[in-house]
Amino acid sequence: MVVRFWGWVNLIGGGAVCEWGFLWHFGAVSLSFHEGFSLSVRRILCSVSLLCLAACQPDPPPATPLPPLSSFNAASQADTAFAQTVNEADVLDVAASRVVVAFGCSPAVRAFAAEVIGDHQANHTALQQVAHDDALTVSDTLPPQDLSLLKRLDRERGAVLDARYVRIIRATNEALLPQLDQEAKESVMPDLRNFASSMALMERAHAERLSGLSMRCGRG
């Protein structure tokens, strides 16, 4: 009797393929094994085969790395309050500018108001996206003092309307800029920091336009 044991490992496509086998060759001479001894041999050979197969299993894939801790940052109360303040400023400035476009006196003021409408509408859309992505809740409902301001503005016409409008936009601008700069530096939310930086540029451009704005009716 010849007992032959062999094994090999093939590397295919980065994975290990193992093959193990046993060859029993019985010649002309027959050997008789004791039944108990034969059973023990079979058990040993079976155990060896299982161990070989287990050894040839490919290594498990590496664990997926956890995302950086910064991705788990939650919006603070300050972030939420900032988003709501900015949202109200967008709504207020757009509403006030529409009144001036319709009933203002100075062509320059009306042109500026039209620019403010476009800028703040785009800003409002960007804020809504940030709020959605960062799970922030913002409302377009204006506080009572802003609603009263719009009602008074809507009663004005001509040069008086232009002057009151410019005061409203300038006051909003001056109140927002420090908050925008602070949010751009201190917020734990990357989206809010980027948004605040972008809006600060817009507000500074508006402030520059306001400084040289002609208030005369009939002139640009």
C-alpha positions in Angstrom: 0.0 0.0 0.0 1.3 3.5 -0.9 -0.2 6.5 0.8 0.6 9.8 -0.9 -0.3 13.2 0.3 0.1 16.3 -1.7 -0.9 19.9 -1.7 -0.3 23.2 -3.6 -1.4 26.8 -3.6 -2.2 28.7 -6.7 -2.5 32.5 -6.7 -5.2 33.6 -9.1 -6.3 37.2 -9.3 -4.9 38.1 -5.9 -6.8 35.3 -4.2 -5.4 32.0 -2.9 -6.8 28.7 -4.4 -5.6 25.7 -2.4 -5.9 22.1 -3.4 -5.1 19.2 -1.1 -5.5 15.6 -1.7 -4.7 12.1 -0.7 -3.7 9.2 -2.9 -4.1 5.7 -1.7 -2.7 3.1 -3.9 -3.2 -0.5 -3.2 -0.8 -2.9 -4.9 -1.1 -6.6 -5.2 -0.5 -7.1 -1.5 -3.5 -6.4 0.6 -3.1 -5.3 4.1 -5.8 -5.7 6.6 -6.3 -3.0 9.2 -8.0 -3.3 12.4 -11.4 -1.6 12.1 -10.8 0.7 15.1 -7.4 1.7 13.7 -8.8 2.3 10.2 -11.5 4.6 11.7 -8.9 6.6 13.6 -6.8 7.1 10.5 -9.9 8.3 8.6 -10.7 10.8 11.4 -7.1 12.1 11.4 -7.0 12.5 7.6 -10.4 14.3 7.7 -9.2 16.7 10.4 -6.0 17.4 8.4 -8.1 18.1 5.3 -10.3 20.6 7.2 -7.3 22.3 8.7 -5.7 22.7 5.2 -8.9 24.1 3.8 -9.2 26.5 6.6 -5.6 27.7 6.2 -6.2 28.4 2.5 -9.3 30.7 3.1 -8.5 34.2 1.9 -8.0 36.9 4.5 -11.2 38.9 5.3 -11.4 42.3 3.7 -10.2 45.2 5.8 -12.9 47.0 7.8 -14.3 50.1 6.2 -12.7 53.1 7.9 -15.0 55.4 9.9 -15.7 58.8 8.5 -13.9 61.7 10.2 -15.3 63.0 13.3 -16.0 66.4 11.7 -18.7 64.7 9.6 -20.7 64.0 12.8 -20.7 67.7 13.8 -24.2 68.8 14.6 -25.4 72.4 14.2 -25.2 74.4 17.4 -27.9 76.7 18.6 -25.7 79.6 17.3 -25.7 78.0 13.8 -29.4 77.6 13.9 -30.1 81.1 15.1 -27.7 82.5 12.4 -29.5 80.6 9.6 -32.8 81.9 10.8 -31.5 85.5 11.0 -30.1 85.3 7.5 -33.3 83.8 6.1 -35.3 86.6 7.6 -32.9 89.2 6.1 -33.4 87.6 2.6 -37.2 87.7 2.9 -37.2 91.3 4.2 -34.8 92.7 1.7 -36.6 91.1 -1.2 -40.0 92.3 -0.1 -38.8 95.9 0.5 -37.0 96.0 -2.8 -40.1 94.9 -4.7 -41.9 97.9 -3.3 -39.2 100.3 -4.4 -39.0 98.7 -7.9 -42.7 99.4 -8.3 -43.0 102.8 -6.6 -39.6 104.3 -6.2 -38.5 107.6 -7.6 -34.7 107.4 -8.3 -33.8 105.2 -11.3 -30.5 104.4 -9.5 -32.4 103.2 -6.4 -34.8 101.2 -8.4 -31.9 99.5 -10.3 -30.2 98.8 -7.1 -33.4 97.3 -5.6 -33.7 95.0 -8.6 -30.1 93.8 -8.0 -30.9 93.2 -4.4 -33.9 91.1 -5.3 -31.8 88.8 -7.6 -29.0 88.5 -5.1 -31.1 87.7 -2.1 -33.3 85.3 -4.0 -30.2 83.3 -5.0 -28.9 83.6 -1.5 -32.2 82.3 -0.1 -32.0 79.3 -2.4 -28.4 78.5 -1.3 -29.4 78.8 2.3 -32.3 76.4 1.9 -29.9 73.8 0.4 -27.5 74.3 3.3 -30.4 74.0 5.8 -31.6 70.8 4.1 -28.1 69.2 4.0 -27.3 70.2 7.7 -30.7 69.4 9.1 -31.4 73.0 10.0 -34.9 74.3 10.4 -35.6 77.8 9.0 -38.8 79.7 8.6 -39.8 82.4 6.0 -42.2 84.0 8.5 -41.0 87.4 9.4 -41.1 88.7 13.0 -43.7 91.3 13.9 -41.3 94.2 13.8 -40.2 93.4 10.3 -43.8 93.1 9.1 -44.6 96.5 10.6 -41.6 97.9 8.8 -42.8 96.6 5.5 -46.3 98.0 6.1 -44.9 101.5 6.7 -42.7 101.2 3.7 -45.6 100.2 1.5 -47.4 103.4 2.4 -44.6 105.6 1.1 -44.0 106.7 -2.5 -41.3 108.6 -4.5 -38.3 110.1 -2.8 -39.5 109.4 0.7 -39.8 105.7 -0.2 -36.3 105.6 -1.7 -34.8 107.2 1.4 -36.6 104.8 3.8 -35.7 101.8 1.7 -32.0 102.8 1.7 -32.0 103.1 5.5 -33.6 99.6 5.8 -31.1 98.0 3.5 -28.1 99.8 5.1 -29.3 98.8 8.6 -29.7 95.1 7.6 -26.3 95.2 5.9 -24.5 96.6 8.9 -26.2 94.2 11.3 -25.4 91.1 9.2 -21.8 91.6 8.3 -20.3 91.0 11.8 -22.5 87.9 12.1 -21.4 86.6 8.7 -17.7 87.1 9.5 -18.1 85.3 12.9 -20.0 82.4 11.4 -17.4 82.0 8.6 -14.7 81.6 11.3 -16.4 79.8 14.1 -19.1 77.5 12.8 -18.5 73.7 13.1 -20.5 73.2 9.9 -18.3 73.5 6.7 -21.4 74.3 4.6 -22.4 77.1 6.8 -18.9 78.5 6.9 -18.7 78.6 3.1 -22.2 80.1 2.8 -21.4 82.8 5.4 -18.2 83.7 3.5 -20.1 83.9 0.2 -22.9 86.0 1.6 -20.4 88.4 3.3 -19.0 89.2 -0.1 -22.5 89.9 -1.4 -23.3 92.2 1.5 -20.0 94.1 1.1 -20.8 94.6 -2.6 -24.2 96.0 -1.6 -22.6 98.3 1.0 -20.3 99.7 -1.7 -23.2 100.3 -4.0 -25.1 102.1 -1.3 -22.3 104.5 -0.6 -22.5 106.0 -4.1 -26.2 105.7 -4.8 -27.9 108.7 -6.3 -31.1 109.5 -4.5 -32.3 112.1 -7.1 -35.5 111.4 -8.9 -35.2 111.2 -12.7 -31.5 110.6 -12.6 -29.3 107.5 -12.7 
